[in-house]
Amino acid sequence: MYQIAICEDEMPVRESLCEMCGQILAERNIPYELTPFSSAEALEGALEAGARFDLMCLDILMEGKTGMEFARQLRERDDQTSILFITNSEEFLREGYEVRPIQYLFKPVRLEQLTRALETDLRLHHQPDTVTVRTGAGIIVLPLDELWYVESRNHLTVAKLEHGEQSFRIRLSDMETLLPKERFCRCHNSYLVNMRRISKLDRKGLILENGEWIPIGCSYYKAAQEKLIRFLNQS
């Protein structure tokens, strides 16, 4: 569960951030919980009561304790929680890097900017290690680092792994909803490919690191190319 605290004293901005974060994570099939706070003091109280967060979106300038003050105090005891600063001023940019934020976003925050920030944090700190597939025969746990691609074959879904294959009865479209969208790419009606394993892409198909060739459908080419470029630029 990806836990996010949204700490912003302007209610419209706070509600907008919550709405956009929810949209971004839901589209990527990432289980999440959002907790809004109207002040750094309220967030501090939640932490003292035992709350824990993976990411804190902090408005730098708030009434009472500022987001910057809160972040400095947090870093004295916590090096793990990610910080995303929200601001309408460049005044604190240089000063803020001492608390190692993942990014600064300027108000009004745009969906595409927030998307990139969340994808960065998820990729760097919260990548899932496995995907769990429930079938009529039971539960199959697949290690994502060993999963090269998934293929629809003879009314079965076949997972090509580092060593061998696993097959099960589940639709490829259902499998697609289980896999992290930022890591796997649909390139054909019958294939989902781990982008970490792609060494070349052209209009004829994909070549994987082991030399294996995967076909690419005409209707998938442009989206697959754009997704792979975005993935490589963020890696």
N, C-alpha and C positions, 0 to 999 in steps of 0.2 A: 504494500500500500504506500503510495507516494503522498506524503503529508506536506501540505503547503500552508504557511501562515501569510496572510495578506494584511500588512499593517499600514494603514493609510487613514489620515484623519478627515479627508474629504469624502463624504458618503458616496456621491456619484462616481468618483474615481475608484473607490474601494469596490463598489458593486460591479463596475465595468471590468475591473481586473479579475474578480471572481468569475464572472460570466465567461470571459475570454479564456482563462485558465481551464475552466471546466470543459469548454468546447474543444480546446487543443488536446487535452488528455483523453477525452471520450473518443475523439476521432482516431486516436492511436491505441485504443483498447488498453489504456493504462489505468489500473485501479487507483483511485486517489481520494483524498479527503481535504477539503479547503476549510480553513478557519479564519474568519475575518476579525481584525482588531482595529479599534479606532484610535489607539494610542500605544506608545511603546510601554507605558506602565501596565496596560492591560495584558500585553504580550508577555511582559516580564512576570506578571502574576501567574499566568498560565504555565510558564516554564517552572516556576517555583512549586506549582501544584503537581508537577510531574509530566506535563505535556512535552512531546518531542516532535521536531519537524525536520524534514529533509531539506526544505528550501524556505527561506524567509524573504518575502518581497517587502522591502522597507522604504517608505517615504523618507527622504533625507531630512526635510524640514517639517516638523510637526510641533504643535503646541505642547508645552511641557518638555519631556525628554525627546531629543531629536533622534531620528533613525541612525545618524552617524554616531552619536553618543552610545546608543544602545549597541550598535555593531562593535564598537571598540570594547565595551564591557563583555560582550558575548565572546569575542575572540580571546579574552584572557583565560577562559575556561573551556572553550569549545572551538576546535579546529576543523570539525567535520561538517557542520551545518552550512549549506550553501547560502549565500547572500546575493540578492538581486536588488540593486538600488533603483528607486523611482524618484525622479527629480524634475524640476523645471528650471534649474540653474546649473551652469558649469562651474560654479564657485568652488564646489567641494571635490571636483574630479581628482585632482592630484592628491589631496588629503585622504581620499577614501581608499586608495589602493593599498594602504597599510593593512586593511582588514580583508583584502583579497576577495572582492566581489566577483561573481562570474560575469557581471555586465552592469552597465548603467543604461537605463531607458528614460528618455525624456518625455514629459507630458506634452500633449496627449499621447498615451501609449497606443501604438498601432498593433493590430493583430499579428502581422507578419514579423514585427520586431520581437514581440513576446514569444511567438512560436520558436524563433531561432534561439532565444535565451533558454527556454524550457528544454528544447532538444539538446542544446549544449550541455546543460546540467545532467539530463538523463543519460546522455552518452558517456560523460566523464565519470559519473558517480553512481548511477543506478541502473546499469545494464542488467537485465535478468540473465541468469546462467542457464536456465532450462525452460522448456515449454512442456506443459502437461496436456496430454491428449486423452480424453475419455471416450472409450468405444464400448460397444456391447460386450466385448470380451474382457474389459477391465480398463486399467489406467496404464498409459505408456508415458514415460518421462524421457524427453530427448534433450541432450546437451546442445545448446545453441552453437557453441564454438566448433562442434564437430559436425554440425548439420550443413551440408553443401547446398542441397536444393531439395524441393519436394515436387513430386511428379504425380499426375493423375494417370494411372495405367491399369487397363483391364478391370475397370470398376472398383479399383482400390486406389488409395493414396499411398505412395511409396516415398519414404524419407531416405535420401542418400546421405549416409554418414561417413565419417573418416574411415571407418572399418566396417564395411558391409551396408546392409539395408534393413529397414523396418517397414512393414506394410500393415495397413489397418483400414477398416471401413469407415471412412469419413469423407465428406465432400471437400474438394480442394478449396472451395469458397469458405467453408467453415474453418479449414486449417489456416486460411489467410487471416481470419479475424483473431486467431490465437497468437500468431507470430508478430514480433515487434515491427511496426511499419517502417521505422527509421533504419532497419537493418535488412529487411527482405523486400524483394522487388518482383512484381508480377510481370513476366516478359512474354507470356504465351497463355492460351487457354488451359494448357496442361502443366505449366511450370511456375514455381515460386523459387527464386534464387537468393542465396546469401550473398549480399553485395561485397562482403569481405573476401569472397572467393573468386570474384570476377577479375580477369586480367585483361580482357579486351571485349569491346562491344562494337558491332557494326550492324548494318541493316540485314545481314544474313543470319546473325546469331551472336551468342556469347561464347567466349572461350574462358574456361575456368583455369585456376592455377595448376591443376593436374593435367591440363591439355584437353579435357573433355569439352565437347561442343554441345551447346543448348540452343534450340531454335528460338527465334524471336518473331512474334506475330506483328504484322504490319500495323495493326491498330494500337499495339503496345510500344512501338519503337520510341516515339518521341517522349512519352512519359517516362519510360525506363531510362532513356539517355539523360534526361533532366534530373531524375532521382539519383542516378549514379554519380553524376557530376557534383550534385549537392552533397552527397555522402562523402565523396573523396575530398572535397574542399573542407569539410568539417572534421575529417579524421586527423 
